[in-house]
Amino acid sequence: MITVIGLQFGALLSGADITETVFARKGIGRLAVDSILNRDYPSIAIMLTVLSANLLGDSLRDILDPRLRQ
């Protein structure tokens, strides 16, 4: 379940920039691009924290679930 939530969140962010550009609406994808281009370090740090939490969740799932150790 942790993996599915992480993948859905990633899919949400990956398609958000294209949708926001087509419909001329500002949102999370545009925020991510603008933060990187403008070197907005607090916003970039939040994005990296979310990505790190996703990686940690996947790693913990692999360690804790005995069915995945085969």
C-alpha positions in Angstrom: 0.0 0.0 0.0 2.9 2.4 0.7 4.3 1.8 -2.7 1.0 2.4 -4.5 0.5 5.7 -2.6 4.1 6.8 -3.6 3.6 5.8 -7.2 0.3 7.6 -7.4 1.8 10.7 -5.9 4.7 10.6 -8.4 2.2 10.2 -11.3 0.2 13.1 -10.1 3.3 15.3 -10.1 4.7 14.1 -13.4 1.6 14.9 -15.4 0.8 18.1 -13.5 3.2 20.4 -15.4 1.8 19.5 -18.8 -1.8 19.8 -17.7 -1.1 23.2 -16.1 0.7 24.5 -19.2 -2.1 23.4 -21.6 -4.9 24.9 -19.4 -2.8 27.9 -18.3 -3.4 27.1 -14.6 -0.8 27.4 -12.0 -0.3 24.4 -9.6 2.3 22.1 -8.1 4.0 21.2 -11.3 4.6 24.8 -12.2 5.7 25.5 -8.7 8.3 22.8 -9.0 9.7 24.1 -12.3 9.7 27.7 -11.1 11.3 26.8 -7.8 14.2 25.1 -9.6 14.6 27.9 -12.1 14.5 30.6 -9.5 16.6 28.7 -7.0 13.9 28.8 -4.3 15.8 26.5 -1.8 13.0 26.0 0.7 10.6 24.7 -1.9 13.3 22.5 -3.4 14.0 21.2 0.1 10.4 20.3 0.5 10.3 18.4 -2.8 13.5 16.5 -1.9 12.0 15.6 1.5 8.9 14.1 -0.2 11.1 12.2 -2.6 13.3 10.9 0.2 10.2 9.9 2.2 9.0 7.9 -0.8 12.4 6.2 -1.2 12.5 5.4 2.5 9.0 4.0 2.4 9.9 1.7 -0.5 13.1 0.6 1.3 11.3 -0.2 4.5 8.7 -2.2 2.7 11.4 -4.3 1.1 13.1 -4.9 4.5 9.9 -5.5 6.5 7.9 -7.7 4.1 9.3 -11.3 4.3 7.6 -12.2 1.0 9.9 -9.9 -0.9 13.1 -11.5 0.3 12.9 -14.4 -2.1 
